[in-house]
Amino acid sequence: MNNPNSREGLTVDELVIDVQGMTCSHCVSSVIEEVTKIDGVTSIEVDLQPGETSRVQVRSSQALTASDLQSAIQRAGYVLTTP
C-alpha cells in the first residue's frame, strides 16, 4: 500500500499552524530560521497577515511535534495559536 505522503520512499510529515505577532518580512525570516533548526524540516511556507494570525505550513522528512514547533516559534518571539 502506498503512503500518499510518501515521495520515492521518503515519508513527508506536513503541518499547518497559526502564528500570532508577525508583522513583516523580518518576522517571517525569524520564524523560518528557528523552524528550520528542527531535525528533518524540508520546507516552510508563510502566509503573512500583518497584525493578524499568519498561517505557516511546515514539511518534514521526520515526524513533527507540536512541542518542537511551539518551542521554535517562541524562540523566534511569536505565539503558536494552533498545535
Chimera marker file (.cmm) of the C-alpha trace (Angstrom):
<marker_set name="trace">
<marker id="1" x="0.000" y="0.000" z="0.000" r="1" g="1" b="0" radius="0.5"/>
<marker id="2" x="1.409" y="3.380" z="-0.976" r="1" g="1" b="0" radius="0.5"/>
<marker id="3" x="1.604" y="6.227" z="1.523" r="1" g="1" b="0" radius="0.5"/>
<marker id="4" x="0.010" y="9.326" z="-0.078" r="1" g="1" b="0" radius="0.5"/>
<marker id="5" x="2.535" y="11.446" z="1.809" r="1" g="1" b="0" radius="0.5"/>
<marker id="6" x="5.499" y="9.479" z="0.507" r="1" g="1" b="0" radius="0.5"/>
<marker id="7" x="7.809" y="10.544" z="-2.304" r="1" g="1" b="0" radius="0.5"/>
<marker id="8" x="10.183" y="7.885" z="-3.578" r="1" g="1" b="0" radius="0.5"/>
<marker id="9" x="10.212" y="6.126" z="-0.198" r="1" g="1" b="0" radius="0.5"/>
<marker id="10" x="10.569" y="9.341" z="1.809" r="1" g="1" b="0" radius="0.5"/>
<marker id="11" x="7.766" y="9.877" z="4.292" r="1" g="1" b="0" radius="0.5"/>
<marker id="12" x="6.714" y="13.507" z="4.491" r="1" g="1" b="0" radius="0.5"/>
<marker id="13" x="5.031" y="14.990" z="7.538" r="1" g="1" b="0" radius="0.5"/>
<marker id="14" x="3.170" y="18.231" z="6.954" r="1" g="1" b="0" radius="0.5"/>
<marker id="15" x="1.584" y="20.568" z="9.481" r="1" g="1" b="0" radius="0.5"/>
<marker id="16" x="-0.175" y="23.876" z="9.065" r="1" g="1" b="0" radius="0.5"/>
<marker id="17" x="-0.013" y="26.106" z="12.123" r="1" g="1" b="0" radius="0.5"/>
<marker id="18" x="-1.246" y="29.566" z="13.024" r="1" g="1" b="0" radius="0.5"/>
<marker id="19" x="1.187" y="32.110" z="14.444" r="1" g="1" b="0" radius="0.5"/>
<marker id="20" x="0.376" y="35.473" z="16.015" r="1" g="1" b="0" radius="0.5"/>
<marker id="21" x="2.570" y="38.540" z="16.182" r="1" g="1" b="0" radius="0.5"/>
<marker id="22" x="4.328" y="38.597" z="12.809" r="1" g="1" b="0" radius="0.5"/>
<marker id="23" x="4.139" y="41.942" z="11.017" r="1" g="1" b="0" radius="0.5"/>
<marker id="24" x="6.876" y="41.993" z="8.361" r="1" g="1" b="0" radius="0.5"/>
<marker id="25" x="9.341" y="40.015" z="6.266" r="1" g="1" b="0" radius="0.5"/>
<marker id="26" x="11.904" y="40.122" z="9.101" r="1" g="1" b="0" radius="0.5"/>
<marker id="27" x="9.367" y="38.337" z="11.318" r="1" g="1" b="0" radius="0.5"/>
<marker id="28" x="8.925" y="35.686" z="8.623" r="1" g="1" b="0" radius="0.5"/>
<marker id="29" x="12.706" y="35.259" z="8.378" r="1" g="1" b="0" radius="0.5"/>
<marker id="30" x="12.969" y="34.791" z="12.151" r="1" g="1" b="0" radius="0.5"/>
<marker id="31" x="10.297" y="32.089" z="12.155" r="1" g="1" b="0" radius="0.5"/>
<marker id="32" x="11.864" y="30.317" z="9.170" r="1" g="1" b="0" radius="0.5"/>
<marker id="33" x="15.312" y="30.432" z="10.789" r="1" g="1" b="0" radius="0.5"/>
<marker id="34" x="14.082" y="28.830" z="14.018" r="1" g="1" b="0" radius="0.5"/>
<marker id="35" x="11.769" y="26.239" z="12.455" r="1" g="1" b="0" radius="0.5"/>
<marker id="36" x="14.459" y="25.044" z="10.026" r="1" g="1" b="0" radius="0.5"/>
<marker id="37" x="16.553" y="24.082" z="13.064" r="1" g="1" b="0" radius="0.5"/>
<marker id="38" x="14.085" y="21.253" z="13.752" r="1" g="1" b="0" radius="0.5"/>
<marker id="39" x="15.534" y="17.952" z="12.501" r="1" g="1" b="0" radius="0.5"/>
<marker id="40" x="14.033" y="16.871" z="9.196" r="1" g="1" b="0" radius="0.5"/>
<marker id="41" x="12.316" y="20.132" z="8.188" r="1" g="1" b="0" radius="0.5"/>
<marker id="42" x="12.479" y="20.370" z="4.404" r="1" g="1" b="0" radius="0.5"/>
<marker id="43" x="10.324" y="23.406" z="3.632" r="1" g="1" b="0" radius="0.5"/>
<marker id="44" x="8.353" y="26.217" z="5.220" r="1" g="1" b="0" radius="0.5"/>
<marker id="45" x="5.772" y="28.469" z="3.611" r="1" g="1" b="0" radius="0.5"/>
<marker id="46" x="4.430" y="31.511" z="5.447" r="1" g="1" b="0" radius="0.5"/>
<marker id="47" x="1.240" y="33.351" z="4.549" r="1" g="1" b="0" radius="0.5"/>
<marker id="48" x="1.983" y="36.636" z="6.341" r="1" g="1" b="0" radius="0.5"/>
<marker id="49" x="-1.048" y="38.525" z="7.607" r="1" g="1" b="0" radius="0.5"/>
<marker id="50" x="0.492" y="41.599" z="9.313" r="1" g="1" b="0" radius="0.5"/>
<marker id="51" x="-1.015" y="42.240" z="12.731" r="1" g="1" b="0" radius="0.5"/>
<marker id="52" x="-3.275" y="39.196" z="12.442" r="1" g="1" b="0" radius="0.5"/>
<marker id="53" x="-2.809" y="35.433" z="12.586" r="1" g="1" b="0" radius="0.5"/>
<marker id="54" x="-0.413" y="34.171" z="9.914" r="1" g="1" b="0" radius="0.5"/>
<marker id="55" x="-0.545" y="30.650" z="8.528" r="1" g="1" b="0" radius="0.5"/>
<marker id="56" x="2.689" y="28.629" z="8.442" r="1" g="1" b="0" radius="0.5"/>
<marker id="57" x="2.993" y="25.351" z="6.529" r="1" g="1" b="0" radius="0.5"/>
<marker id="58" x="5.880" y="23.111" z="7.591" r="1" g="1" b="0" radius="0.5"/>
<marker id="59" x="7.026" y="19.964" z="5.765" r="1" g="1" b="0" radius="0.5"/>
<marker id="60" x="9.466" y="17.492" z="7.228" r="1" g="1" b="0" radius="0.5"/>
<marker id="61" x="11.037" y="14.158" z="6.365" r="1" g="1" b="0" radius="0.5"/>
<marker id="62" x="10.562" y="13.198" z="10.031" r="1" g="1" b="0" radius="0.5"/>
<marker id="63" x="7.576" y="13.354" z="12.362" r="1" g="1" b="0" radius="0.5"/>
<marker id="64" x="6.848" y="16.874" z="13.570" r="1" g="1" b="0" radius="0.5"/>
<marker id="65" x="5.707" y="17.504" z="17.128" r="1" g="1" b="0" radius="0.5"/>
<marker id="66" x="3.648" y="20.409" z="18.385" r="1" g="1" b="0" radius="0.5"/>
<marker id="67" x="6.174" y="20.809" z="21.194" r="1" g="1" b="0" radius="0.5"/>
<marker id="68" x="9.113" y="21.275" z="18.794" r="1" g="1" b="0" radius="0.5"/>
<marker id="69" x="7.137" y="23.746" z="16.690" r="1" g="1" b="0" radius="0.5"/>
<marker id="70" x="5.943" y="25.702" z="19.706" r="1" g="1" b="0" radius="0.5"/>
<marker id="71" x="9.494" y="25.985" z="21.052" r="1" g="1" b="0" radius="0.5"/>
<marker id="72" x="10.807" y="27.190" z="17.686" r="1" g="1" b="0" radius="0.5"/>
<marker id="73" x="8.035" y="29.774" z="17.307" r="1" g="1" b="0" radius="0.5"/>
<marker id="74" x="8.639" y="31.032" z="20.856" r="1" g="1" b="0" radius="0.5"/>
<marker id="75" x="12.402" y="31.318" z="20.233" r="1" g="1" b="0" radius="0.5"/>
<marker id="76" x="11.559" y="33.475" z="17.217" r="1" g="1" b="0" radius="0.5"/>
<marker id="77" x="9.470" y="35.686" z="19.508" r="1" g="1" b="0" radius="0.5"/>
<marker id="78" x="5.946" y="34.764" z="18.419" r="1" g="1" b="0" radius="0.5"/>
<marker id="79" x="2.944" y="32.793" z="19.637" r="1" g="1" b="0" radius="0.5"/>
<marker id="80" x="1.768" y="29.479" z="18.208" r="1" g="1" b="0" radius="0.5"/>
<marker id="81" x="-2.035" y="29.529" z="18.319" r="1" g="1" b="0" radius="0.5"/>
<marker id="82" x="-2.698" y="26.030" z="16.908" r="1" g="1" b="0" radius="0.5"/>
<marker id="83" x="-0.985" y="22.788" z="17.888" r="1" g="1" b="0" radius="0.5"/>
<link id1="1" id2="2" r="1" g="1" b="0" radius="0.2"/>
<link id1="2" id2="3" r="1" g="1" b="0" radius="0.2"/>
<link id1="3" id2="4" r="1" g="1" b="0" radius="0.2"/>
<link id1="4" id2="5" r="1" g="1" b="0" radius="0.2"/>
<link id1="5" id2="6" r="1" g="1" b="0" radius="0.2"/>
<link id1="6" id2="7" r="1" g="1" b="0" radius="0.2"/>
<link id1="7" id2="8" r="1" g="1" b="0" radius="0.2"/>
<link id1="8" id2="9" r="1" g="1" b="0" radius="0.2"/>
<link id1="9" id2="10" r="1" g="1" b="0" radius="0.2"/>
<link id1="10" id2="11" r="1" g="1" b="0" radius="0.2"/>
<link id1="11" id2="12" r="1" g="1" b="0" radius="0.2"/>
<link id1="12" id2="13" r="1" g="1" b="0" radius="0.2"/>
<link id1="13" id2="14" r="1" g="1" b="0" radius="0.2"/>
<link id1="14" id2="15" r="1" g="1" b="0" radius="0.2"/>
<link id1="15" id2="16" r="1" g="1" b="0" radius="0.2"/>
<link id1="16" id2="17" r="1" g="1" b="0" radius="0.2"/>
<link id1="17" id2="18" r="1" g="1" b="0" radius="0.2"/>
<link id1="18" id2="19" r="1" g="1" b="0" radius="0.2"/>
<link id1="19" id2="20" r="1" g="1" b="0" radius="0.2"/>
<link id1="20" id2="21" r="1" g="1" b="0" radius="0.2"/>
<link id1="21" id2="22" r="1" g="1" b="0" radius="0.2"/>
<link id1="22" id2="23" r="1" g="1" b="0" radius="0.2"/>
<link id1="23" id2="24" r="1" g="1" b="0" radius="0.2"/>
<link id1="24" id2="25" r="1" g="1" b="0" radius="0.2"/>
<link id1="25" id2="26" r="1" g="1" b="0" radius="0.2"/>
<link id1="26" id2="27" r="1" g="1" b="0" radius="0.2"/>
<link id1="27" id2="28" r="1" g="1" b="0" radius="0.2"/>
<link id1="28" id2="29" r="1" g="1" b="0" radius="0.2"/>
<link id1="29" id2="30" r="1" g="1" b="0" radius="0.2"/>
<link id1="30" id2="31" r="1" g="1" b="0" radius="0.2"/>
<link id1="31" id2="32" r="1" g="1" b="0" radius="0.2"/>
<link id1="32" id2="33" r="1" g="1" b="0" radius="0.2"/>
<link id1="33" id2="34" r="1" g="1" b="0" radius="0.2"/>
<link id1="34" id2="35" r="1" g="1" b="0" radius="0.2"/>
<link id1="35" id2="36" r="1" g="1" b="0" radius="0.2"/>
<link id1="36" id2="37" r="1" g="1" b="0" radius="0.2"/>
<link id1="37" id2="38" r="1" g="1" b="0" radius="0.2"/>
<link id1="38" id2="39" r="1" g="1" b="0" radius="0.2"/>
<link id1="39" id2="40" r="1" g="1" b="0" radius="0.2"/>
<link id1="40" id2="41" r="1" g="1" b="0" radius="0.2"/>
<link id1="41" id2="42" r="1" g="1" b="0" radius="0.2"/>
<link id1="42" id2="43" r="1" g="1" b="0" radius="0.2"/>
<link id1="43" id2="44" r="1" g="1" b="0" radius="0.2"/>
<link id1="44" id2="45" r="1" g="1" b="0" radius="0.2"/>
<link id1="45" id2="46" r="1" g="1" b="0" radius="0.2"/>
<link id1="46" id2="47" r="1" g="1" b="0" radius="0.2"/>
<link id1="47" id2="48" r="1" g="1" b="0" radius="0.2"/>
<link id1="48" id2="49" r="1" g="1" b="0" radius="0.2"/>
<link id1="49" id2="50" r="1" g="1" b="0" radius="0.2"/>
<link id1="50" id2="51" r="1" g="1" b="0" radius="0.2"/>
<link id1="51" id2="52" r="1" g="1" b="0" radius="0.2"/>
<link id1="52" id2="53" r="1" g="1" b="0" radius="0.2"/>
<link id1="53" id2="54" r="1" g="1" b="0" radius="0.2"/>
<link id1="54" id2="55" r="1" g="1" b="0" radius="0.2"/>
<link id1="55" id2="56" r="1" g="1" b="0" radius="0.2"/>
<link id1="56" id2="57" r="1" g="1" b="0" radius="0.2"/>
<link id1="57" id2="58" r="1" g="1" b="0" radius="0.2"/>
<link id1="58" id2="59" r="1" g="1" b="0" radius="0.2"/>
<link id1="59" id2="60" r="1" g="1" b="0" radius="0.2"/>
<link id1="60" id2="61" r="1" g="1" b="0" radius="0.2"/>
<link id1="61" id2="62" r="1" g="1" b="0" radius="0.2"/>
<link id1="62" id2="63" r="1" g="1" b="0" radius="0.2"/>
<link id1="63" id2="64" r="1" g="1" b="0" radius="0.2"/>
<link id1="64" id2="65" r="1" g="1" b="0" radius="0.2"/>
<link id1="65" id2="66" r="1" g="1" b="0" radius="0.2"/>
<link id1="66" id2="67" r="1" g="1" b="0" radius="0.2"/>
<link id1="67" id2="68" r="1" g="1" b="0" radius="0.2"/>
<link id1="68" id2="69" r="1" g="1" b="0" radius="0.2"/>
<link id1="69" id2="70" r="1" g="1" b="0" radius="0.2"/>
<link id1="70" id2="71" r="1" g="1" b="0" radius="0.2"/>
<link id1="71" id2="72" r="1" g="1" b="0" radius="0.2"/>
<link id1="72" id2="73" r="1" g="1" b="0" radius="0.2"/>
<link id1="73" id2="74" r="1" g="1" b="0" radius="0.2"/>
<link id1="74" id2="75" r="1" g="1" b="0" radius="0.2"/>
<link id1="75" id2="76" r="1" g="1" b="0" radius="0.2"/>
<link id1="76" id2="77" r="1" g="1" b="0" radius="0.2"/>
<link id1="77" id2="78" r="1" g="1" b="0" radius="0.2"/>
<link id1="78" id2="79" r="1" g="1" b="0" radius="0.2"/>
<link id1="79" id2="80" r="1" g="1" b="0" radius="0.2"/>
<link id1="80" id2="81" r="1" g="1" b="0" radius="0.2"/>
<link id1="81" id2="82" r="1" g="1" b="0" radius="0.2"/>
<link id1="82" id2="83" r="1" g="1" b="0" radius="0.2"/>
</marker_set>
